[in-house]
Amino acid sequence: MTNLEHFATVVEYGNISAASSVLGITQPALTRSIMRLEEVLGTQVLVRSARGVSPTECGKAMLDYIHAAESELNKALAMVQAIRGENEGRITCGAGSVSMNHILPTAVSRAKRKLGGVQLNLVEGRTQELLCRLKSGELDLVLGIEQTEGQFADLRSERLLDEQFHFCVRAGHPLASRPELNLSDLVCGEQLVMPVLSSSPVERALNLELSRHGCELGDNRVETLSHAVMRHLVYEDDYVAFCSSIWFRDDIRSGALKVLKGDWAFPQFGTLLFRRSGDVTTPWLSYFINEIRGAAIELRSGAEAAVPRTSNLAS
């Protein structure tokens, strides 16, 4: 394990000198450690050049497993410390924008009031990227949109809530009073603001509907993950928002935003809680997950009150 740690540190810092300083050992000792690792593996793990060092293909293959092993050992240490009463542990949770903004604030606040000593680390990102980090052991759980990719079939998942995507405008927008709209005219003729949907189930559903209508998104659109940017463009510049019912739940419920009706239909998308199969659930993690469930239930009831549920697309 020491040799593996030394190797990972050298790769992180890019040269022997910096890594040896961080590790607190001499350069010759660090070089011998890497040589011992290469001897055990029977292959070279580093390529040395005038600019520093970089991992070989075999070295790259080792890195993910080294990080996963380190993560598991840290969890084991935290468990032992908790049993001895030295701390209450650490939870690292990844989440997409909806969960990060609308579920986790409530769950974290409640969990911290009960588990004051627990360390909560929150990481925001796209679900697919977060699930890869979950599989490698970097994260304890992930809140994100449901996935259809087979690479995540080995993860455990629990459905927290469903969200619907709509086209919305401010109440005074000229389109707000239109009883029925055409998707082609909307996406080609209006200024749109929408979340970044790269390689997501929402993007695939949108592209399917665009294809069904024989149209494409126009160039006059803004893609953002910022709720503040989307809100400003909708209220100040009369943009049409393509957004989750969760993002603007209160605005829709109050009537400040109007959901547009037209010749399109989008399925509901599930927000799921993902975990690795076989992971041990510590008492503090179990409590945190229960608070997440509670926050999701409250959010779900509020979203259902805001907008009538529409039917799913036929598969």
N, C-alpha and C positions, 0 to 999 in steps of 0.2 A: 504493500500500500504506500509506503514511503517513496519508492521509486516511481509509482504512478503519479503521486502528488507532485513530485519533482518535475516529471515530464509535462504534466498539465500546466504547471506554473511557467515553465520555459516557453511553451507555446503561447500562453497568454501574454507574456511580456516580450516575446520575439527575440530575445538574446540571453545568453548564459549569464552575462554580467549582471543585468537587471534582476533576473530570476534569483541568482545567488544572494543578492543583497536583500531581496524580499524574504527569502527563506532563512536567511541568517547563517549560511554555510559558505565555504570557499568555492571558487570556481572549479578547481580541480576535483573537489569532493562531489560537486553537482555533475560534472562530466562523467565521473566514475559511476554515479547513480544511474545516469541515462544508459551508460554502456552495460550495466548489469541488467537493466530492463530489456535492452536489445538482445542480450545473450539469452535471457529466459524465453523471449518471444521467438528468437531465431531469425529476426529480421530487423532492418533499420527503421526507426520511428521518426528520426529527424534528418532534415537536409540542411547542411551548413553552407553558408555563403558569406561573402563580404558584408552583406547587409544584415546578417543575423541568421536565425534558424526558422524553419517552417516544418510542419509535420508532413511525412510521406503519406501515401494512401493508407497504408497500414496504421500509421499514427492517427490519422483522422478517424479511422474506424474505431480506435480505442477511446477517443475523447468522450463520446456520448455515454459510454458505459462507465467511464471514470466518474463523470458528473453524477450519474444515477447512483453509483455506489456511495459516493460522498454524501448525497442527499439522504440515502437510506440510513447510513451510519449516524448522520446528524439527528434523524428522527429517533433512532434507537437511544442515542445519548439523551435527547429530550425526554423520552419515556422514562429512562432510569432516573433522571433528575426529578421528574414529576412524582415518581413513586417514592423517592426519598424526601419529597416535600420541598425541593429546592426551587422549583419554578412551576408554572402552569403550562409551559410549552409554547410552540409557535405554529401558526397556520399561515400558509401562503396560498392565496386564492386568486385565480385569474378570472376575468369577466369581460364580456362585451360591453358596448356603450349603454345599452338599455339597462342591463343588470347593474353596471357600475353606478349609474345615475339614479336608478329608481328602486333597486332592491337592497343593495349593499349598505347604503347610508343608514337605513333603519336597522338592518341586521347587525351591523358593526356597533352602532350606538348601544343597542340593547345587550349585545354580548359583552361589551367592555364594562358595562355597569355590573354585570354578574361575574365576569372573569377578568378582573382588573389586571392580573398578572400575565395574561396571555398576550403574546406578540402577534398582531395581525398585519400581514404584508399583502397589499392589494396590487395586482398587475392588470392593466387594461390592454386589450389588444383584440385582434380578430380571432374568432373562435378556432379556426383551423390551426393557426399558429400556436394558440394557447394549448390546444389538445395535444399537439406534438410535445410541448414542454411538460404537460401532465404525464404523458407516457414515459418520458425520460426521467421522471421523478423530481423535476424542479418545482412542480406545483402539487398541492394537496387536493385541490378540487378546482373545477372550472364551471362558471355559469355562462352559457352561450347558446346560440341558435342550433337547432337540431341539424345533424349531418347525415348525408347519405353515403359518404365515402366508406368503403370497406375497411380502410386502414384503422378506423376507430371502433370497429365492431367488438373489440375485446374490452372496451371500457363499459363500466356500469353507468346507467343514466336514469334520471328521475325527472319527469315533466313537472315544471313549476307553473307555467302559464302559457297561454296562447296570445299571440299578437297579430293584428291585421294591418296590412299596409294600405294606405289611402292616399289620394290626391287631396290636399287641403289648401284653402286660401283664407285670408282674413275676411271677416264678416262683410266689410264694405267693398270687397273686390267685385269687379263687373261679372265675373263668372259665378259668384256665390248664389245669384238668383236664377241661374240657368237650371231647368229641371233635368236636362239630359245632355251629355256631352259626348263627343267623338274622340276616342283615344288618339287617332292619327292627328287631328287638329290640335289636341292638347299638347302632345309631346313635340310637335314640330313648330307650333306657332306661339307657344308661351315660354316665358323664362322659368326654368325649373331649378329647384335646389333639392338635393337628395343625398342620402348617405353614400359613402364609398362601399360598393357592393361586390368588390372583386372576388370572384370564385365562390360566392355564397349561394345558398339555396334561394334567397330573395332575388339575386341577380338572374338565376336560371329561370325563375318563375316570370320575372319581368320580360326577359328576352323571349320566352315562349309566347307571352301575350302580345308582344310587339310583332312577332312573326305571324301570329294568327291574324293580325290586322294589316299585315303587309307594310309596316312602317318601322322607322328607326328613331332613336333619340336624336333630337337636334343638337347642334353645337352650342346653343345658347342655354347652357346649364352649368350649375356649380355643384361639385361633389365635395362633401365635407362630413366629418364625424363630430363637428362642433355643434352642439345644441344652440349655443349663443349665436353663431353665424347664421344658422338656418332660421332662427327666430327673427333676427334682424332683417334678413332678406324678405321674409314673408310679410312682416308688418310695415317695414319702411319702404320697400321697393316693389311690392306687389308680385313677388315670386309665387309660383305654385310649388308647394312642398310635396314630395313623394316621401312619406314618412310612416313610421310605426305609430299605431294608435296609442302606444304607451308613452312615446316621446311628448305628445301634446295632449295628454289625457285631460288635464284641467282646462286647457284652452277650448277643447272641443265640448267639454261638459258645460262650460259657462256660455258658449255661443260665440266666443271671440274668434274661433276658427270654424269654418264650415267644411264638411266633408263633401267633395264633389261626387256626383252620380253620373254614370255613363255606361258605355257599351263594353266595359272591361270587368274582369273578375280575377281576384288574386286569392290564393289559398291562405289559410292561417299558418303561422310559423310558430313552432314551439320553442320556448326558452327552457333549456334543460340544465340540470345539475349533473356534471360528469365527475366520476371518480374511477380510479384504477381498481380492477377486480382483485380481490384478495387483500387490499389495504386494511390495516387495523384501524378501527375508529376509536380514537382516544376520547375520554369524557369531554374535554373542552371542544374537540372537533364536533362531536355529536351535538353539543349544546349550540354551537355556532350554526350548524346545518338546520337545526330546528328553528332558530331565529330567521334564517333565510327562508324557510318554508312559510313561516308566519308572515313575513314581509311580502312574499309573493302572493299569498292569499289575499291580503289587504289590497295590493296593487291590482290583482285580477278582478276583484269585485268592483273596484273603482273604474277600471277600464270598461267592464261590461256595462256599467251604468252610463258611461259616456257615449258609446256608439252602439247601435244595434248590430248584432253579429250577422255577417253576410255568409252566404253558402260557400263552401270550398269549391275549387275547380275540380272537375272530373279528371281523374288520372288517365 
